[in-house]
Amino acid sequence: MEQDKNKTAADRIWDFLASIKLAIIIFALISLTSVIGTILEQKGDPAKNLEILTRLFGEAAAPTLFTIFERLGFMNMYQSWWFTGLLLLFSVNLVICSADRLPRIWKLIHEPIGPMPEDRIKGLSISRVFSVKGSPDAVKDEVVAALRKVRLHAKEIKEENGYSFCVQRGKYSRLGVFITHFSIL
């Protein structure tokens, strides 16, 4: 709470525009208005749109809804200022969300991997324990050969009781979200 009081107006605007909640709200608004824009004929004959509204909402509500939709620009919504504004706001949100999160993801990708503490390994839901007989040095060579056979280059760390091997696969797949954001833009 104390940090929020020390933020500048620019930081607050940045945080607002970097919000995933904002993205969800904007996307929901774009989707909802697009449904209406799909049902109503764009730049179409007013009588045809009134007929569509009559079939959907009945004769009593159709003229009122038609007037409301017409004043809100739903008869040519894809060129309306507010729909373009929603798309622009969504684009700004995507860019700022990406820019806000990229440094952390980049750091994760380039952070050197190391052994995981034993208590954390035991807490994982998926684990498998292998017992191999032989000296740690002999077993180490077999493990390295087996990992290389499946194209994994493990980082080996000498420990008191033997060796730990660390492998990270698909670290650049974390950048997939940015490719998705760029494709949306």
C-alpha positions in Angstrom: 0.0 0.0 0.0 2.9 2.3 0.8 4.4 1.7 -2.7 1.1 2.9 -4.3 1.3 6.2 -2.6 4.8 6.8 -3.9 4.0 6.1 -7.5 3.9 9.0 -10.0 1.0 9.6 -12.3 3.0 8.1 -15.2 3.6 4.9 -13.1 -0.1 4.6 -12.3 -1.1 5.0 -15.9 1.6 2.5 -17.0 0.3 0.0 -14.4 -3.3 0.5 -15.5 -2.4 0.0 -19.2 -0.2 -3.1 -18.3 -3.1 -4.7 -16.5 -4.3 -8.1 -17.7 -7.7 -7.3 -16.2 -7.9 -4.3 -18.6 -7.0 -6.6 -21.5 -9.8 -9.0 -20.6 -12.3 -6.2 -20.2 -11.4 -4.6 -23.5 -11.4 -7.9 -25.3 -14.8 -8.7 -23.9 -16.1 -5.3 -25.1 -14.7 -5.9 -28.5 -16.2 -9.3 -28.7 -19.6 -8.2 -27.5 -19.8 -5.3 -29.8 -18.6 -7.4 -32.7 -21.5 -9.8 -32.1 -23.9 -6.9 -32.4 -22.0 -5.7 -35.5 -22.2 -9.1 -37.0 -25.9 -9.5 -36.4 -26.8 -6.0 -37.8 -26.1 -5.4 -41.4 -23.3 -2.8 -41.6 -24.1 0.2 -43.8 -27.2 -1.7 -44.7 -30.8 -0.9 -45.3 -32.4 0.5 -42.1 -35.6 -1.5 -42.8 -33.6 -4.7 -43.0 -31.9 -4.0 -39.6 -35.2 -3.1 -38.1 -36.6 -6.4 -39.3 -33.6 -8.3 -37.7 -34.2 -6.5 -34.4 -37.9 -7.2 -34.6 -37.2 -11.0 -35.1 -34.8 -10.9 -32.1 -36.6 -8.6 -29.6 -40.2 -8.3 -30.8 -42.1 -5.4 -32.4 -42.4 -3.3 -29.3 -38.6 -3.2 -28.5 -37.2 -3.1 -32.1 -37.7 0.6 -32.9 -36.2 1.7 -29.6 -33.3 -0.6 -30.0 -32.8 0.5 -33.6 -32.6 4.1 -32.5 -30.2 3.3 -29.7 -27.9 1.2 -31.9 -28.0 3.8 -34.7 -27.0 6.6 -32.3 -24.2 4.5 -30.8 -22.9 3.9 -34.3 -23.7 0.1 -34.5 -24.9 0.4 -38.1 -21.4 1.2 -39.2 -19.5 0.2 -36.1 -16.3 -1.1 -37.7 -15.5 2.5 -38.8 -16.9 4.2 -35.7 -14.6 6.2 -33.5 -15.4 4.2 -30.4 -14.7 0.8 -32.0 -11.4 2.1 -33.4 -10.7 3.5 -29.9 -11.3 0.1 -28.3 -8.9 -1.5 -30.9 -6.3 1.2 -30.2 -6.6 0.8 -26.5 -6.3 -3.0 -26.8 -3.2 -2.5 -29.0 -1.6 -0.2 -26.5 -2.5 -2.6 -23.7 -0.8 -5.5 -25.6 2.3 -3.5 -26.3 2.7 -2.2 -22.7 1.9 -5.7 -21.2 4.6 -7.2 -23.4 7.1 -4.4 -22.6 6.4 -4.7 -18.9 6.9 -8.5 -18.8 9.7 -9.0 -21.4 12.7 -8.1 -19.0 11.6 -10.7 -16.5 11.1 -13.4 -19.2 14.4 -12.5 -20.8 16.2 -12.8 -17.4 14.6 -16.2 -16.9 15.8 -17.4 -20.3 19.3 -16.3 -19.7 19.6 -17.1 -16.0 22.0 -20.0 -15.5 20.3 -23.2 -14.4 21.4 -24.9 -11.2 20.4 -27.8 -9.0 17.1 -27.8 -7.4 17.0 -28.2 -3.6 16.0 -31.8 -2.5 13.0 -30.6 -0.5 11.7 -28.8 -3.6 12.2 -31.9 -5.8 10.2 -34.0 -3.2 7.4 -31.5 -3.4 6.9 -32.0 -7.2 4.0 -34.0 -8.2 5.9 -35.7 -11.1 9.2 -37.3 -10.0 11.0 -40.5 -10.6 13.9 -41.9 -8.7 16.5 -44.1 -10.3 19.0 -46.1 -8.3 22.2 -47.0 -10.2 25.0 -49.2 -8.9 28.5 -48.1 -9.4 30.9 -45.4 -8.5 29.7 -41.8 -8.9 32.3 -41.1 -11.6 31.3 -44.2 -13.6 27.6 -43.5 -13.3 28.2 -39.8 -14.2 29.7 -40.8 -17.6 26.7 -43.1 -18.3 24.2 -40.4 -17.4 26.0 -37.8 -19.6 26.1 -40.3 -22.5 22.4 -41.1 -22.1 21.4 -37.5 -22.0 23.5 -36.6 -25.0 21.9 -39.5 -26.9 18.5 -37.8 -26.5 20.1 -34.4 -27.4 20.1 -32.9 -23.9 23.2 -31.1 -22.8 23.2 -31.2 -19.1 25.1 -29.0 -16.7 26.8 -31.2 -14.2 27.6 -30.1 -10.6 29.8 -32.0 -8.3 28.3 -32.5 -4.8 29.3 -34.2 -1.6 27.5 -37.5 -2.4 28.0 -37.4 -6.2 26.7 -35.3 -9.0 23.6 -33.3 -10.0 22.6 -32.7 -13.6 20.6 -29.7 -14.7 18.8 -29.6 -18.1 16.5 -26.9 -19.4 14.6 -27.6 -22.6 12.4 -25.1 -24.5 13.6 -22.0 -22.6 12.9 -19.9 -25.7 9.3 -21.1 -25.8 8.6 -18.6 -23.1 8.8 -16.0 -25.9 5.8 -17.5 -27.6 3.4 -15.2 -25.8 5.2 -12.2 -27.4 4.8 -13.8 -30.9 1.1 -14.2 -30.1 0.8 -10.6 -29.0 2.6 -9.4 -32.2 0.4 -11.5 -34.4 -2.7 -10.0 -32.7 -1.4 -6.5 -33.5 
